[in-house]
């Protein structure tokens, strides 16, 4: 299945995830599932100052990897799963395309050997 994504979009998302704090934040939200997680709970879990969390969340929202929804006075953050799946697809869709085989068959054990 071909996933249509611009190179610049993929690069921006990968750059955002290239920061250890943002990657940990993103993985926390991915693990939270569709209900997402209130910002306060994310802050408690990751032990980040509010300003630091806000900075990293803003970057993930700007790249489309995270969405935010206000519920009363609570801000709920969610991983944007369609965006995540598009990025994963972009990285894997053309795996081994230049080899003439249908898919890559090298296992991690074979690479390490």
N, C-alpha and C positions, 0 to 999 in steps of 0.2 A: 504494500500500500504506500503510495507516494504521499508524503506530507509536504505541503507547500509552506515554506518558511523562508524569509529573506535571510541572507548571510548576516546582515547587520543586526537583525533581531536576535538571531542565535548567539552572535558574539556578545551582544549586550547582556543577554541572560546568563551566559556562561561567565562573563566578567563579574556580574553581580554575585554569582554563586562561588566565585573564586576567592571570596573573603571568608575566612573561617567562621566568624561570628554570624554572617548572613547565611552561610550554609547550615550552621547549627539551628538558626532561627527557622529557616525554610524546612528543614527536616522535622522540626518540632511541629510545624503547622501541617505538614504532610501526614504525620502520625496522628494528628488530631482528627483527621477525616473531615467529612462534609459539615459537621456542626461547627468546625473552626474552634477558635479559642479567644477569649477576651484578652485584650492587651495586658491587663493587670496580671492575669495568670501566666501569660508568656513572660512578662517581666520577672515574676517570682521564680518561675522555672529556670530561666536562664541567668538570673542574678545580674541583670544589666541595669544601669541607671536609665531613667526614663528618656533622657535626651539621646543617649546612645541607641536605645531600642528604636526610638522614633526615626533617627537617621537611617538605620539599617532597614526598617520597615518601608520607609519612603522609597528607597532604592529598589526593593523587591516589588513594590506596587508600580513604580514607574516602568519597570521592565515587563510587567504583566504576569509575573509569577505568583503574586499575592493579590487578593481582593480584600476590601474592608467594607463592613456594613455596620451602620449605627443602629443599635437596638436600645432605644431610650437613652440612657446616659452611658451605656456600654458600647465600646467599639470592638466588634468581632472581626478577627483576621482569619482568612482561609487561604489555603494553597489553591491556586487556580489550576485544577487538574487538567483541563483541556490544553492549557498552555504548556504544562509540564509534559504531557503526552506528545504534543507537537515537537517539543525540543528533543525528547528522547527519540522520536521517530526520525527527526532530521539527522540525528547522529547515527542511527542504525540502518536507515532505509537503503543506503548504497553500500552497505558493508560487503566488501570483497567484489564489488561490481566489475572491477577491471580484471578479475581472475578468470572470468568465463564460467564460474560455478554458481549454483543457485544460492549458496549461503556459505558463510565462513564455518569451518569445521575444526579449527584449532582450539583445543581446550587450554585453559590456564596452565594445566600440568605440562602440556607439550611446549608451551612458550617458556616455562621455567627450566625445562630440561636442557 
